[in-house]
Amino acid sequence: MLAVAALTLLCGCSTGPAARPTPGSASSAVATSAPASPRTTSPVRGTTPATGAARPLARSVPQRLRIPAIGVDTPVMSLGLNSDGTVAVPPIQAHSPAGWYKGSPTPGVTGPSVILGHVTVGQYGDGVFLHLAKLVPGDRIEIGLKDGAQGTFTVDSVQTVAKSRFPTDKVYGNVDHPALRLITCGGTRITGSGYADNVIVYASLSSGAGP
């Protein structure tokens, strides 16, 4: 199981206290002050790729993310941990980029690589992942790496889930192929509490080209 720190996705909204990481195991990933309520969670396949698995790429930091179906073309910054042990997020500013959590595998390496993005950025308007929930299985996600390699991932599934029920194991659990997880806020926006849900895209490497 991949050891991860708690994930606090601001997404241009306020959140509650996040859980602390537990060494050697996955921790509760997005905590929020929004009360739990019965929700329908979309089916998700987070462990097996829907398409034929491609050969893994060499480890290299992601620099560019393109999602043609929703018009995303953004730089990718690296994200570490905050002083309280939570994962940092991209800044709340105009044209805020997506961010790769450097505690996860690089895209194209075997395992789940995690990229975060805002759905809104406060006074600056729409975030880079505003339309993430519109992706469907089969859509393409392209990532350019620092070493010049290019990886193409194919969406396996898209899930909207209450933050209080974040599927930590499905997002961060070890897999036997190169996988990608894109995460943002979603669902109903609650005044004073931010968004009630998270949108999670699960994808698998379908092709790659070396530098």
Buried (B, 14 or more C-beta within 10 A) or exposed (E): EBEBBBBBBBBBBBBBEBBEBEEEEBBBBBBBBBEEEEBEEEEBBBBEBBBEBBEBBEEBBBBBBBBEBBEBEBBBBEBEBBEEEBBBBBBBEEEBBBBBBBBBBBBBBBBBBBBBBBBBBBEBEEBBBBBBBEBEBEBBBBBBBBBEBBBBBBBBBBBBBBBBEBBBBBBBBBBEBBBBBBBBBBBEBBEEBBBBBBBBBBBBBBBBEEE
